[in-house]
Amino acid sequence: MKSNGLLKFFSVLLLAAAIGMIVFELQKTAPLEISDPALTPTPRLEASAITGDPGFITEDGAVSPEGTVSGTQDGDGPVSRLAVGVLGATPDRDQIHTISELPWLDSEANRAFNESRDFACELLIPDTAVKPPMTRPSQGRSGLLGRIPTATVGLEVDEASKLKMPRASRGAIEAYLRDHRLVIEPTVYQDERGQAYFGTDCRAAFYQTAYPTITVKAEGMIDEAIGRFRALGVLREDPESFGRTLVMAFRFIQQEGTMKSIGSPQPVTELMFFHLAMNETGNLPSIQVFVTSDSRQSLHRLTKDASIIDEPMPMISATIRFEKFILMGLYPANPIVTGVRQRSAAVVSLDTIRKLTTTGAVEDRLTFQQLLDQFSSITSKL
């Protein structure tokens, strides 16, 4: 009897030690690699503390080689979406992929998204400058201005789903999402007249909010989500306005609430517009950001601070829950969006957009880009 008691005691002790080692491995920190020697390295939670090494965890729990992810939910095959900050040659305006009709209907938006897989946004590799210095083409020459941080995206755990998360990893997951952010960076060029215009190349920088100058390694599901931000093309309405508006789409899986009985998760496709003012020169061009909500039924002009990568709150915030946890039930997989918030300065309905751009005498109608130019005055009259 005494030996049986000792055996039980040591078994419990070994089990407690094993659990302690798992929690320690999950929450251990690693030094932040900073190229500036004037900055003191500070411990941070590496992406590998959530995903596990080596490689990235895909939605079905498989492990992909580092630098690649499995296909997206619309049927893409394995593809690498990691990119360096260097961009290619300057395209002429007539070489840029264009879009002439905006996809407001579900069928149009889904088709445009699926056909734009070759224009998916790419995640910058770690230790790349989040905000690179802009180049200045000489007078009378066209050239690259650079990739410009334009729209920040943040994720947080849905409050109602926290109780369903494993206690051992809940804190680490929440901290990882809270302490990191994503910024979308479209590419801007300058023509011979000094006018700025968009290309369709897009980069995304993933960074730690405490150190917003250098990109860090992203967890696998973040990398895969970047592939769902896609450039549909530069809006072509008239020669004078061509190049001023880049149309993008982004897709996510959404389910309102936290219980599966409420309804099955559904793919949602929203639109994003990056817009330059008329006659915007290449000297630090100002970009306005517009985004749709409620399956493209409303259009928001987002609020931007002077330096968006340092702003306290992201311009777009999404609450998520996880469908399952893999690798001993500790690591999150299959994220589902339960809500999206925008830092909105003004908003108009799709009905208003259609009324202003398609009804009445032709000379009285606004083009979509004119509507974006006059967004503030239009919304103040509604």
Number of C-alpha atoms within 10 A of each C-alpha: 6 6 8 8 10 11 12 11 11 11 12 12 11 12 11 11 12 12 12 13 12 15 16 13 14 23 19 14 15 14 12 16 17 16 10 8 8 7 10 11 14 13 12 18 20 21 17 20 21 22 24 17 13 11 18 27 27 19 22 11 16 12 19 16 13 14 18 18 25 23 16 18 15 13 9 12 11 12 14 18 19 20 17 14 18 10 14 7 8 16 16 13 17 9 9 15 15 21 17 11 10 14 19 16 12 14 10 12 23 19 12 21 26 15 12 17 18 11 20 23 28 26 31 26 21 19 16 19 18 26 19 14 11 15 13 18 17 10 10 11 12 20 22 23 23 21 26 23 22 20 25 23 17 19 22 18 22 19 11 11 15 15 9 12 20 15 12 17 19 17 14 18 23 15 14 20 14 15 17 20 23 26 24 22 23 24 20 25 25 26 21 13 13 21 18 27 27 28 26 23 20 24 27 29 30 29 26 21 17 11 18 18 19 21 25 24 20 25 20 25 19 14 24 25 17 24 25 25 28 28 30 29 24 25 24 19 17 11 7 10 18 18 26 25 27 26 22 27 24 22 21 18 17 20 21 15 16 20 11 11 7 10 11 11 15 13 15 19 22 24 25 24 24 20 22 25 18 14 14 17 17 23 14 12 16 15 20 19 22 24 23 23 19 11 15 20 15 16 23 21 21 19 18 20 12 7 10 17 26 15 13 9 15 23 23 19 18 18 18 23 26 19 13 17 15 16 13 7 13 21 22 24 22 18 19 22 26 19 15 14 13 19 15 17 13 17 21 17 16 15 10 14 18 13 13 17 17 14 12 10 7 9 6 11 16 18 16 18 22 14 16 21 16 12 17 14 11 16 14 9 6 8
